[in-house]
Amino acid sequence: MERLLYDSARRWDVGDFVRTSPLHVLHGEGLFQTWSTLYVLLGEGQRKRVALEMVGRIF
């Protein structure tokens, strides 16, 4: 599982797991933006597929 490396706003500690609000803009490889935050993804990561009904339960 991937963990937080750095948060410039200091909302979370290094090593924390972060669940974002929904994606607003995908800026290309490794950069995405929610309504309030720009995220930089590092490393290979993992992609997971889930049914739309499951996403509705998360939020």
N, C-alpha and C positions, 0 to 999 in steps of 0.2 A: 504494500500500500504506500502511496506517495504521501509525503508530508510537507508542510510549509517550511521554506528556507528563510524567507525574509518578508516582513510586512512593513512598508514605509510608514503606514498610519498607526502602527503598533496596536492593532486590534487583537492580534493573536500572538502567541509565543512560538518560537522556532520549534518545529516538530509537531505542531498541532495539525489536526485534520480540519479542512475548511470545506464547507458546502456553500456554494455561491448562489446568488439569485439567478434567474434564467439569463441565458446568453442574449445579448443585444446586438453586438457586432463581432464578426470574426475578421480579424485584421491580417490573417495569413498564418503561416506555420508558427505555432507557439505563442501567439498573441490573441487574446479575446477580451471583450469588454462586456460588463453588465451595465445596468443603468448608473451605477455609482463607482465602479472600480475597473481599472485596466489590469489584467493578469498576464504574467509572462510564465509560460510553461517550460520547464527545463527537463531534459532527459527523454527517454523513450516513452514512458507512461503506458497506460492501458486504455483501450476503448471498450466500452461495454454497451451492449444493446439491451434495451428493455421495452416492454410494451407501453404504449401511451397511457394505459390505465394505471400502471405502476408509477409513472412519473406524477400523475395526478395525486396519488396517495402521499408522495414525498412532500409535496408543497401543500 
